[in-house]
Amino acid sequence: MSNQNNQILKNTNAQILDEFNASIMFDKELYSQDIKGSIAHSQMLCEQGILTKEEQELIESGLLQVKEEIESGKFEFSLAYEDIHMAVENRLTEIVGEPGKRLHTARSRNDQVALDFRLYVQEKSLSIKEQLKQIVETFVNVASKHTDTLIPGMTHLQHAQPLNFGYHLLAYANMFKRDFERFESSYERNNYSPLGSAALAGTPHNINRQSTSDKLGFSAPTSHAMDSVSDRDFALEILFNISTSMMHISRISEELVTWSSYEFQFVRMSDEYATTSSIMPQKKNPDVPELLRGKTGRVYGNLISLFTVMKGLPLAYNKDTQEDKEGVFDSVKTIEISLKILNEVIKTMIVNVDKMEFACKIGHLSATDLADFLVQKQNMPFRTAYYITKDVVEKANSLNKDISELSVEEIRQSNDEIKDIDEEIVMYLDLRNSMNARTSKGGTSTEQTKVQIEEFKTWLDQN
């Protein structure tokens, strides 16, 4: 092989290695956090007499110029600088000269990236938490309009007992409220600054970690340098929190897909969030909730990926952790757009009250009320009442009626043990009465649903 060909091969291999090794093309997402951390670091170095006031002011001014260049699209991201930290530092030195070379005193890229990434995760935890609050509010607002709208409650996807639709929606409000609290808890647990940990063992320079921690809005500095540069629990937490929220999004999406089908027709989605078939113009496909459901698998994959990266790493920092960011960036963007879209889908969906109430007459939803009546009013053991109720259901089936439509005479004819049953039973079997009978705390009655709505409104005001 000629020397020229050898050189071409070497250049090609070097380029491939640069692309493989560099993170600049995705960790540029952290430019704002990197510059914010560097400004705080420079201010602390000045306070400690490690930088002069003039040097610090030049550095801070230069860093703000770099930020403006990035945000205006003038900044050139190059593989030559490997990561966002070196890219910013190199450009800073071009702008301010020698003082730019002093900025990295008493820190390492190890604690620098740990800081940048943690700042990003903390900021996103707050913004996602705010979106979750908004979607809780949307579910509560829609629920408040349907506290008397009947819908069949299901177990095993079989008709079980009558609910009100507002109550059903509040189940999701509770899920997203817990998600809110999960992000809140993670934020508090991870709100500690790793800056000043240096490579893994701290630094001999006379720094003040409390100062940078305060400047950056953390509760305190981390307490162990080696743990600080190798810890990615905070990234795993946000991935887990996002995955749990997406699971809840997927569950309501599945119900929206089901409810909007011809077989159910409980809801109709706004044309903005549904599409027609390319060859069947009569169809209206629930593409948006299907996509929301599908994207859940994507964020699960990001969580498992980072777990796998971290599971075998020795202390302290390892290059493997360069693989920690892309999945987090992707999951954050996925949850942000998913919450925004789901919020609009719920706000704009049209509820078919008549279809929901008609469906409640299928499956003998008030059968449990007959058993409860026999226990409460006739002093029967529940198991006896259970078998009598089965006989009444069979009678209703033989007449092609729902149990709620039976007359007292038809009920009496179904079993000799209830041949003298009180006419009051007809009222107990009424579907709306059945729904409203469940007045225990957390129950589905209109009264209890309104109590739950007020509790949510109080929580929303407090948060």
C-alpha positions in Angstrom: 0.0 0.0 0.0 1.4 3.4 -0.9 2.2 6.1 1.7 -0.6 8.2 0.3 -3.1 5.4 0.8 -1.8 4.8 4.3 -2.3 8.4 5.1 -5.9 8.4 3.7 -6.6 5.3 5.8 -5.2 6.9 8.9 -7.1 10.1 8.4 -10.3 8.0 7.8 -9.8 6.0 11.0 -9.0 9.2 13.0 -12.2 10.7 11.8 -14.2 7.6 12.7 -12.6 7.6 16.1 -13.4 11.3 16.6 -17.0 10.7 15.8 -17.2 7.7 18.1 -15.4 9.4 21.0 -17.0 12.8 20.8 -20.2 13.8 22.5 -20.4 17.4 21.3 -23.2 16.7 18.8 -25.6 15.8 21.6 -24.2 17.3 24.8 -24.4 20.7 23.2 -27.9 20.5 24.7 -26.2 21.4 27.9 -24.6 24.6 26.8 -26.8 26.9 29.0 -26.1 24.8 32.1 -22.4 24.6 31.3 -22.1 28.4 31.0 -24.2 28.9 34.1 -21.9 26.6 36.1 -18.8 28.2 34.7 -19.9 31.7 35.6 -20.7 30.6 39.2 -17.3 28.8 39.4 -15.4 31.9 38.2 -17.2 34.1 40.7 -16.3 31.7 43.5 -12.6 31.6 42.3 -12.6 35.4 42.5 -14.1 35.4 46.0 -11.3 33.0 47.0 -8.5 35.2 45.5 -7.7 32.6 42.8 -8.9 34.9 40.0 -8.6 38.7 40.0 -11.8 40.8 39.7 -10.7 41.9 36.3 -10.1 38.3 35.1 -13.4 37.2 36.5 -15.3 40.0 34.8 -13.6 39.2 31.5 -14.4 35.5 31.8 -18.1 36.2 32.7 -18.5 38.6 29.8 -16.8 36.2 27.4 -19.1 33.3 28.6 -22.2 35.4 28.0 -20.9 36.2 24.5 -20.4 32.5 23.8 -24.0 31.9 25.0 -25.3 34.6 22.6 -23.4 33.1 19.7 -24.8 29.6 20.4 -28.4 30.9 20.7 -28.1 33.1 17.6 -26.7 30.2 15.5 -23.3 31.7 15.0 -21.4 29.2 17.1 -19.7 26.4 15.2 -19.9 23.0 17.0 -16.8 21.0 15.9 -15.8 17.4 16.7 -12.3 18.8 17.3 -13.4 19.9 20.8 -15.0 16.6 21.7 -17.6 17.9 24.2 -19.6 21.0 25.1 -17.2 21.9 27.9 -14.1 22.1 25.7 -16.0 23.8 22.9 -17.1 26.6 25.3 -13.7 26.9 26.9 -11.9 27.1 23.6 -14.2 29.8 22.3 -13.9 31.7 25.6 -10.1 31.7 25.3 -10.3 33.0 21.8 -12.4 35.9 23.0 -10.7 36.8 26.3 -7.2 35.3 25.9 -5.1 34.1 28.9 -7.9 34.5 31.6 -9.9 32.0 29.7 -7.2 29.4 30.4 -7.6 30.0 34.2 -11.3 29.1 34.3 -10.7 25.4 34.7 -8.7 25.8 37.9 -10.0 23.6 40.8 -12.4 21.6 38.6 -12.4 18.6 36.2 -14.6 17.7 33.3 -15.8 15.0 35.6 -17.5 17.3 38.1 -18.3 19.8 35.3 -20.4 17.3 33.4 -22.0 16.0 36.6 -23.0 19.5 37.4 -24.3 20.4 33.9 -26.3 17.2 33.6 -27.8 17.5 37.1 -28.8 21.1 36.5 -30.5 20.0 33.3 -32.4 17.2 35.1 -33.4 19.5 37.9 -34.7 22.2 35.6 -36.7 19.6 33.5 -38.1 18.0 36.7 -39.6 21.4 37.6 -41.0 22.1 34.1 -42.5 18.5 33.8 -44.0 18.9 37.3 -45.7 22.0 36.1 -47.1 20.2 33.1 -48.4 17.4 35.3 -50.2 20.0 37.5 -51.9 21.4 34.4 -53.1 18.0 33.2 -54.4 17.2 36.7 -56.4 20.5 36.5 -57.7 19.5 33.1 -59.0 16.1 34.3 -60.6 17.8 37.3 -62.3 20.4 35.2 -63.7 17.8 32.8 -64.7 15.6 35.7 -66.6 18.4 37.3 -69.0 18.5 34.3 -69.8 14.8 34.5 -70.4 13.9 38.2 -73.9 12.6 37.2 -73.0 11.0 33.9 -73.3 7.2 34.1 -70.6 5.0 32.6 -70.1 1.3 33.1 -67.3 0.6 35.5 -65.3 -2.5 34.5 -63.1 -5.2 35.9 -61.4 -7.6 33.6 -62.8 -5.4 30.8 -66.3 -6.8 31.8 -69.2 -4.6 32.9 -69.1 -4.5 36.7 -70.8 -1.6 38.5 -72.2 1.8 37.4 -69.9 4.8 38.0 -70.1 8.4 37.1 -67.7 9.5 34.3 -66.3 12.3 36.5 -65.3 9.7 39.0 -63.6 7.6 36.3 -61.6 10.6 35.1 -60.5 11.4 38.7 -58.7 8.1 38.8 -56.3 9.5 36.2 -56.1 12.8 38.1 -54.9 10.8 41.1 -52.3 9.0 38.9 -50.9 12.3 37.5 -50.9 13.9 41.0 -48.7 11.1 42.3 -46.4 11.7 39.3 -46.2 15.3 40.3 -45.2 14.3 43.8 -42.7 11.9 42.4 -40.9 14.6 40.4 -41.1 16.9 43.5 -39.5 14.3 45.7 -36.8 13.6 43.2 -36.0 17.3 42.9 -35.5 17.7 46.6 -33.4 14.5 46.9 -31.1 15.4 44.1 -30.7 19.1 44.6 -27.0 19.0 45.6 -24.1 20.5 43.8 -21.2 18.2 42.6 -19.1 21.2 41.5 -15.7 21.2 43.2 -15.5 17.5 43.5 -12.9 17.7 40.7 -11.8 14.4 39.1 -12.8 12.1 42.0 -11.0 13.2 45.2 -11.6 16.9 45.6 -9.0 19.6 45.0 -6.1 21.2 47.0 -7.2 24.7 45.9 -8.9 26.9 48.5 -12.3 26.7 47.1 -15.8 27.4 48.6 -18.2 24.7 47.4 -21.1 26.3 49.4 -20.7 29.5 47.5 -21.1 27.8 44.1 -23.9 25.7 45.4 -25.8 28.8 46.6 -25.2 30.6 43.3 -26.6 27.7 41.3 -29.7 27.2 43.5 -28.8 23.9 45.1 -29.6 23.1 48.7 -26.0 22.3 49.5 -22.8 20.7 48.0 -22.6 16.9 47.7 -20.7 15.3 50.6 -18.5 12.8 48.7 -16.4 13.7 45.7 -16.0 10.2 44.2 -19.7 9.5 44.5 -20.5 12.9 43.0 -18.7 12.4 39.7 -19.8 8.8 39.2 -23.4 9.1 40.4 -26.2 9.0 37.8 -29.0 8.1 40.2 -30.6 11.5 39.4 -30.7 10.6 35.7 -32.2 7.2 36.4 -34.8 8.8 38.7 -36.0 11.2 36.0 -36.2 8.3 33.5 -38.2 6.2 36.0 -40.5 9.2 36.8 -41.0 9.8 33.0 -41.7 6.1 32.4 -44.3 6.0 35.1 -46.0 9.1 33.8 -45.9 7.7 30.3 -47.5 4.5 31.6 -50.4 6.6 32.9 -50.6 8.4 29.6 -50.6 5.1 27.8 -53.5 3.8 30.0 -55.8 6.7 29.3 -54.8 6.6 25.7 -55.9 2.9 25.5 -59.2 3.9 27.0 -59.6 6.8 24.5 -58.9 4.3 21.6 -61.5 1.9 23.0 -64.1 4.6 23.9 -63.9 6.2 20.4 -64.5 2.9 18.6 -67.8 2.1 16.9 -68.5 -0.6 19.5 -68.4 2.0 22.3 -68.8 5.5 20.9 -68.4 7.0 24.4 -66.3 9.9 23.2 -65.4 11.6 20.0 -62.1 13.2 19.6 -61.6 16.6 18.0 -60.7 16.4 14.3 -57.4 18.0 15.2 -56.4 14.8 17.1 -57.7 12.1 14.8 -57.2 11.3 11.1 -59.1 9.7 8.3 -58.0 6.5 6.6 -56.1 6.9 3.3 -58.6 4.6 1.5 -61.6 4.5 3.8 -63.1 8.0 4.1 -65.7 6.9 6.6 -63.1 6.1 9.2 -61.8 8.4 11.9 -58.6 6.9 13.4 -57.4 7.7 17.0 -53.8 8.2 15.8 -52.8 10.6 18.5 -53.7 8.4 21.5 -52.2 5.4 19.6 -48.9 7.4 19.2 -49.0 8.4 22.9 -49.4 4.7 23.8 -46.6 3.7 21.5 -44.1 6.2 22.7 -44.3 4.7 26.2 -42.1 1.8 24.9 -39.5 4.3 23.8 -39.0 5.8 27.2 -39.0 2.4 28.9 -36.1 1.5 26.6 -34.2 4.6 27.6 -34.6 3.7 31.3 -33.4 0.1 30.8 -30.5 1.3 28.6 -29.1 3.6 31.4 -29.6 0.9 34.0 -27.6 -1.4 31.8 -24.8 1.2 31.3 -24.5 1.8 35.0 -24.8 -1.8 36.4 -21.1 -2.8 36.0 -19.2 0.5 36.3 -16.3 0.6 38.9 -15.7 3.8 40.7 -15.1 6.5 39.8 -15.8 8.2 36.4 -15.9 6.0 33.3 -16.4 7.0 29.7 -19.4 4.7 29.6 -21.4 7.5 31.3 -21.2 9.5 28.1 -24.1 7.2 27.2 -26.3 8.7 30.0 -27.5 11.8 28.2 -29.2 11.0 24.8 -31.8 8.7 26.4 -32.6 11.4 29.0 -32.9 14.1 26.4 -35.1 11.9 24.3 -37.4 10.9 27.2 -37.7 14.5 28.4 -38.8 15.7 24.9 -41.2 12.8 24.6 -42.9 13.4 28.0 -43.1 17.2 27.4 -44.9 16.9 24.0 -47.0 13.9 25.2 -48.4 15.8 28.2 -49.0 18.9 26.1 -51.0 16.9 23.5 -52.9 14.7 26.0 -53.9 17.8 27.8 -55.5 19.2 24.6 -57.1 15.8 23.7 -58.9 15.7 27.0 -59.9 19.3 26.9 -61.5 19.0 23.4 -63.0 15.5 23.4 -66.8 15.3 23.1 -68.5 13.0 25.6 -71.5 11.0 24.3 -73.5 10.9 27.5 -76.4 8.9 26.0 -74.1 6.1 24.7 -72.4 5.8 28.1 -75.7 5.6 30.0 -77.2 3.1 27.5 -74.1 0.9 28.0 -74.8 0.8 31.7 -78.0 -1.3 30.9 -75.8 -4.1 29.6 -74.3 -6.5 32.1 -76.5 -6.1 35.1 -74.4 -3.5 36.8 -76.7 -3.1 39.8 -76.6 -6.8 40.7 -74.4 -6.1 43.7 -77.0 -3.7 45.0 -79.5 -6.6 45.2 -77.1 -8.6 47.2 -76.3 -5.6 49.5 -80.1 -5.0 49.9 -80.7 -8.6 51.0 -77.8 -8.4 53.5 -78.9 -5.0 54.9 -82.7 -5.2 54.8 -83.4 -9.0 55.0 -80.5 -9.8 57.3 -79.2 -12.6 55.0 -75.6 -13.9 55.0 -73.8 -12.4 52.0 -73.1 -15.7 50.4 -76.8 -16.6 50.4 -77.6 -13.2 49.0 -75.0 -13.8 46.3 -76.6 -17.0 45.0 -80.1 -15.5 45.1 -78.8 -12.6 43.0 -77.5 -15.1 40.5 -81.0 -16.4 40.1 -82.4 -12.9 39.6 -79.7 -12.3 36.9 -80.7 -15.5 35.1 -84.4 -14.4 35.3 -83.4 -11.1 33.7 -81.5 -12.9 31.0 -84.5 -15.1 30.2 -86.6 -12.0 29.7 -83.9 -10.2 27.7 -83.9 -7.4 30.3 -81.2 -5.8 32.4 -81.7 -6.4 36.1 -82.4 -2.7 36.6 -85.4 -3.0 34.3 -87.1 -5.9 36.3 -90.4 -5.3 38.0 -90.8 -6.4 41.7 -93.0 -9.3 40.6 -90.3 -10.6 38.1 -87.7 -10.3 40.9 -89.9 -12.3 43.3 -90.5 -15.0 40.7 -86.8 -15.7 40.4 -86.3 -17.4 43.8 -88.7 -18.6 46.5 -86.6 -17.1 49.3 -87.5 -13.6 48.0 -91.1 -14.1 47.0 -92.2 -11.5 49.6 -89.4 -9.0 48.9 -90.2 -5.3 49.5 -91.0 -3.2 46.5 -88.2 -0.9 47.7 -85.8 -3.2 45.8 -86.8 -1.6 42.5 -85.4 1.7 43.6 -82.1 0.0 44.8 -81.6 -1.6 41.4 -82.0 1.8 39.6 -78.6 2.5 37.9 -78.3 6.1 39.1 -79.3 5.1 42.6 -76.8 2.3 42.5 -74.0 4.7 41.6 -75.1 7.2 44.2 -75.3 4.5 46.9 -71.6 4.3 47.1 -71.0 7.1 49.5 -67.9 5.7 51.3 -64.8 7.9 51.2 -63.3 7.6 47.7 -66.6 6.2 46.3 -68.3 6.9 43.0 -71.4 8.7 44.3 -72.0 12.1 42.8 -71.7 13.5 46.4 -68.3 11.8 47.0 -67.0 12.7 43.5 -67.8 16.4 44.2 -65.9 16.1 47.5 -62.9 14.6 45.7 -63.1 17.5 43.1 -63.0 20.0 45.9 -60.0 18.3 47.5 -58.2 18.4 44.1 -59.0 22.1 43.8 -57.5 22.8 47.2 -54.4 20.8 46.2 -54.1 22.7 42.9 -54.3 26.1 44.8 -51.6 25.0 47.2 -49.3 23.9 44.5 
